[in-house]
Amino acid sequence: MSDLFEETTLGDLVMPNRIVMAPMTRSRATADGMPTDLMAEYYAQRAGAGLIISEGVHPTQVGQGFLNTPGLHTQEQAQRWRSVTDAVHRAGGRIVVQLMHAGRIGHRSLYPSAHRSVAPSAIAAAGRCFTPAGMQPYEIPVALDAVGVERVVDGFVSASVLAIEAGFDGVEIHGGNGFLLHQFLAANTNLRDDAYGGDPERRAALPVAVMAAVADAIGPGRVGLRISPSNPYNDIVEEDLEQTYRPLLMQLPPIAFLHVLEAVAPAPTARIGELWSGPTIVNPRRSAPTGHWDPQAASIVDGDRVRAVVVGAAFLANPDLLERIRAGGPYNAADESTYYSGGAQGYVDYPSLMAVR
Ligand SMILES: Cc1cc2nc3c(=O)[nH]c(=O)nc-3n(C[C@H](O)[C@H](O)[C@H](O)COP(=O)(O)O)c2cc1C
């Protein structure tokens, strides 16, 4: 185990410590996907992280999956993001944007044009979506045609270019948690029989194309990929991890980092290490109460391969998490009722240690 407070690098990113803030949707953007001043304050409060990964941000309008989540597909949004990245940098931090195309996880009432969500195949997800009119069942998405698939790649590229213009230190492409790229990877959501479906190699073709195109556009040293093998979230079924992930991992460009979310037990991190030897960061399964740091989580960092540990709820509830880890606690408990509630409460008002003592 290495020292969490030791410097490390992920591609072009230099991090003063090995604790990464996990991407967390907080639904504090405006209804039309504009970042707000409150968001700048929230992220700047957490600038002590070695790296902040932003909440999921839709790269195109049809990629939006939740209410009041921010986008990065217009110049205006990029300008607003500039206030967030400037605030983080002024506070001494680093931030990459998580580009998340939600695919079939969405609802037509989320979009002004009321269009339907898109996916590899026309299969509705089990479950319900939080919409302006309350909880609604997921709808049958439109299966992307060949032009639609190209548009997905273009959308990720344009958003990545805008991200760099907006001052982000890089981008993380979301390939997990049952969103669009995961829907292509998983056999139960991808019933295509073209170049983007049919066998594991072809199911990986779109995620591979996105990674190659984004790496080409902004440089591989500023690009990461998040995966969550076997995560059943959003109605995903993945049985053979090796078959599914081998083609993806073997064809990745030399990106800055692979981000593994250990969603299930036993954790697949060791097996993934056999297929990808580049820099890796891991969001481990934890046993600590929500909001508390789990000292066991540090043991995932092994020096050169697993370079940092990714922390979600504990960072949400403890803006000064690093000082608290150094001090051995105490920790604020996370208030789940304010995760997506909008407003300042449960967002920028978690007390720091200084305020507690
Ligand atoms: C409020 C909340 C929002 C989340 N939103 C996202 C998201 O936008 N993108 C993503 O990849 N994961 C998201 N996650 C999952 C976290 O990144 C992380 O994997 C999860 O919280 C487990 O880590 P932890 O035990 O340290 O909290 C979210 C989690 C929480 C608690």
The ligand as an ORCA input file, in Angstrom:
! r2SCAN-3c Opt
* xyz 0 1
  C     -25.556     11.169     -5.160
  C     -24.773     10.262     -6.078
  C     -24.738     10.540     -7.437
  C     -23.993      9.733     -8.298
  N     -23.879     10.091     -9.628
  C     -22.988      9.457    -10.439
  C     -22.696      9.962    -11.736
  O     -23.187     11.011    -12.184
  N     -21.809      9.251    -12.486
  C     -21.226      8.107    -12.037
  O     -20.431      7.493    -12.763
  N     -21.473      7.618    -10.794
  C     -22.317      8.279     -9.976
  N     -22.495      7.854     -8.683
  C     -21.729      6.693     -8.163
  C     -20.448      7.187     -7.462
  O     -19.532      7.719     -8.407
  C     -19.767      6.029     -6.695
  O     -19.442      5.007     -7.614
  C     -20.625      5.445     -5.582
  O     -21.146      6.469     -4.752
  C     -19.832      4.444     -4.712
  O     -18.743      5.090     -4.076
  P     -18.789      5.475     -2.496
  O     -19.125      4.193     -1.770
  O     -17.449      6.018     -2.163
  O     -19.900      6.501     -2.342
  C     -23.281      8.610     -7.800
  C     -23.350      8.327     -6.421
  C     -24.051      9.138     -5.558
  C     -24.025      8.852     -4.076
*
